[in-house]
Amino acid sequence: MRDPLINFNWDTLCSEYDKHCHGFDPDSPHLGELKKALASDRDLYSVLIERIGEEFRKSTEISYCSYRAMVYWKLYSQPIALTNTVDPLATNPQKTQVESNLKRVRDVLPVKVKRDSVFICRLIESVGDLQLPAMTWEKAYPVRSTLLHFLYPNDIPVFDIMVLQAVGVEDKKANHDLSYFKRYLEHAWYLEQKHRKALSAFPGLSTIRVLDMALWVNRGKQVSFKKKHQAERSSTSSDS
């Protein structure tokens, strides 16, 4: 895995991040119970990181309202997932089951974690035991990592295909592979240490979260560069 953040323009991170947030709806019914004015993806993240952290540390469960909004935050850019996974959370039978399962979060997951990739891989598999919507599929590591990130924002990044592309992974199914999750965890911690000064310049956000945003903005650029390079080589070969 490579470092795509050399010479990254940190001054434009937030504006560039916002440009990539296609599909976010501040008036989504999935956010109504939060009773907050939300203008952007970043607004929702700020509300949820505080709310879920507070519930996890001081309560016996994550609230249904917080969970529903978190799943929306992760999946709103994917219309099919929004329809098949997020929208059913609005039904009363689904709510009852989710609330029951959320009461087990503190039984399954520790209050604190250590930066041990093997340990955290065990945690992401344990999340499946909670039987929560969007997380029951055995390879649902992107959504499971989202829950873990909101519970442990200083240590666990969100794992998805976009950040994997940014660090040079070309396997389109890598986000469903636990071995890639382990490697990405270790690489993310390495990048965090390497770029800590730049990552620390964003008040209210953990350095892990800023790293996640920067990689997400960078998504696909390494792949695009490779395709462009291959095309140039192909053109050169044809000319000769």
N, C-alpha and C positions, 0 to 999 in steps of 0.2 A: 504494500500500500504506500502511496506517495503523499507528499505534502503539496497541496495545490494552493496554499495560502501565502507563498512567497510573493512579495510585492502586491498583496491584496489591498484594495482601497477601503480601508476601514471607515473612512469618513462617509461613505455612501452605503454602508451596510444596511441600515434601517430602511432607507428609501428603496434600495434594490430588493430587499426582502419583501417589502410591501407590493412591489410590482409583480412578484411571483405568486402572490396569494389570490389566485383566481378562484372565484366561486364563493368567497366568504360573504355571508348574509348577516348583517348585524341585527336584522329583524327575524331571524330564524326562530320558530317556535321552540326549538331545542335550547334556546338561551333565555327564554322569557322568565323562567323561575329565578334566574340570577338577579333580576331586578337591577341591572346595571346598564349604563349607557356604553355601548361598545361600538366603536367606529372601525375597528380593524382586528385582524388576527392577533396582532401584538397586544391590543387591549384585552382581548379574551384571555390570552396566555397570562397576562399579569394578574388578572382576577383569579384565575384558576390556580396559579402557582401558590398564591397566598391562601386561598380558600381550602384547597385540598391538603396543603401542608398543615394548616391549622386543625382540620378535621382529623387527620391521621395522627397528629401528635397528642391532641387533647380530647379526642372523642373515641368512641368504641367502633366507629365505622365511617366510611366515606359516604356522603349523602348521595341519594339518587340524582338529585339536581346537578351536583358537581360531576358525577360520572357521565351522565347524559351529555353535558356540555363538553366534557373532555373528549368523548368519542366523536362528537361533532367536530371539534377542533382538529382531530387527527384525520378525519375522513371526508370533510366537506368538499374537498377538491376532486373527489371521485364520485360521480353521479350514481353509479351502480351501487357502490357501498353505502352511499347516503340513503338510497331507496331501500335496499335490502337489509341494512344493519342499523342505521341510525333512526330512520323513521319509525320502525316498530317499537322503539323505546318509548314512544308517546302513548302506547296502549296500556290500559290499567293492569291486565294480566302480566305483561312484561315487567311493569314497574314493581309489582308485588314480588316477583321472583328475584329481580335485580336487588331490591332492598334487602331481601333475605340473604342473598349471597354476599353482599357488601359487608354484612355484619361479621363475616369471617376473615376480612382482610387482615386485621391485627393478629388473628390466630395463625395465619399462613406466612405473613411477611414481618420481618423485624423492624423495629423503629429506626435503627441505624444500619448502615452497610459499611463494609470495608472494601477497598479497591483491590479486589481479588477476582480476576476474570472467571475462574472456575466456580467460585462461590456465587457470583452474579448470574452465571449461566444456570446454576441450579435454581436461583430465584425466578428467572424468567420462565422456567418450566413449571415451577410451583404456582405461578399465576394462573396457569391452565386449570389447576385444581379448584379455583374459585368459581368456575362455570359461569363466567360473566359474558354477556353478548360481545361479539367481535373478538373474543379471546379464547374461545373454546377449541378452535381448530388447532391441532398440535403444532403447526408451523406459523402461527399468527404472531411471530416475533415483533413485527413493527408496532402493532397495537399494544402488545404486552409491554414492550419497552417504553411506550408512551406513559402507561400507568406508573412504571418504575421511575421514569424521569420525574413525574410530578411528585412522587413520594420521596425521591432522593435526587433533587435537582443539581446538587453539587458534585455528584459522582457518576450518574448514569445518563448517557446521551440517548436521544431518540434514534432508533435504528431503522433506516429505510433505504430504498433503492437509490434515491437521489444522492444521499451522502456517500453511499458506496461508489456511485459513478464518479463523484468528486475526487475520491481518493484512488481512482483508477481501476475499480473492480468492474469487469465487463460481463460477468455472469448475471443474466437477467433474473435468475432465481436465487441469487445470493442472499436476499433478504428473508428467505425461508430456510436458511441453513444455519444451524446453531454454531457451526465451526467458524463461519464468517462473523457471526455476532461476537464471538470470543476475540477473534483477531481485531475486529473493529473497535471493541472496547479498549484494548491495549494500545491501538494506534491513536485513538481519540485522546487518551490520557497523555500519550507522548506529544501530540500536537498541542494539547492544552499547556503543557509545561514549556514547550518551545515558543509559543506565541502568547505567553501569559500576560506580558506587559500590554499588548494590544487588546487582549480579551478582557482585561480588567478595567477598561476605559468606558464601560457601559453600566452606569449605576442601576441597581435594582435587578440585574440579571447575573446569574452565575456564569463563570467562565465557560463551563460546559455548555450552557445554553447559547452563549454568543458564538462558540465554536460551531455548534449545530446550525445556527443561522447562516454563518459564513460558508459552511460546506454546502448547505442547501441552495444558497445563492449561486455557488460555483457549479452546481449540478450539471453534469453532462458536458461541461466545457472540455474536459480532458478527452472524452470520447469524440466530441466534435472535432477537436484538434487532430486526433488520430485519423479520422475519416478524411479530413482536408488534406493531411499529409499523404495518405494513401492515394487520394485522387490526383494530387500533384505528381506523385511518383508514376502513377498509371499514365498520366498525360505525357510525361517526359519519355516514358518507354514507348508510347505510341508514336511520338514525334521522331524518335530515333529509328 
